[in-house]
Amino acid sequence: MAVPHSADQRSAGFLAQFTILGGAVRELWVTFGIKLLGIVAYSTINKTLVLWLSYDLGYSDTQAGCIVFGWSALMTLFTVLVGSLTDAIGLRKAFLLGVWICISARLVLAYTESRWLALGFGLVPLALGEALRTP
């Protein structure tokens, strides 16, 4: 007859599955950190993009909404298309390339006041970088 486990034993077993990460290699923690920062940055841009396009670049609300829709669709398309590239260059290189593209694109977005620079060298590369960072 099996002995039922107490709630303390079950929770200790559950937590033990995660405490093993304490001994993980440094690269895994760097990857987790980059992923966390990417999630925060993506969440922030999603919440502020329409306002930035409207107030700083002078687009109407309708135009800004269409740009955000197009950017989201482009990100989805890039995510589907970069699978072959990721297979060819490897997951690590694709991830790091995506990180550098995202950093560069966000710098363009932060410092440009030109519409065509913001869209062509900011949002489009950002969509590609986000796609490359997606597993």
Summary of the structure (lengths in Angstrom):
residues: 135
radius of gyration: 20.4
end to end distance: 44.4
largest distance: 73.6
contacts: 341
relative contact order: 0.11
helix: 87%
strand: 0%
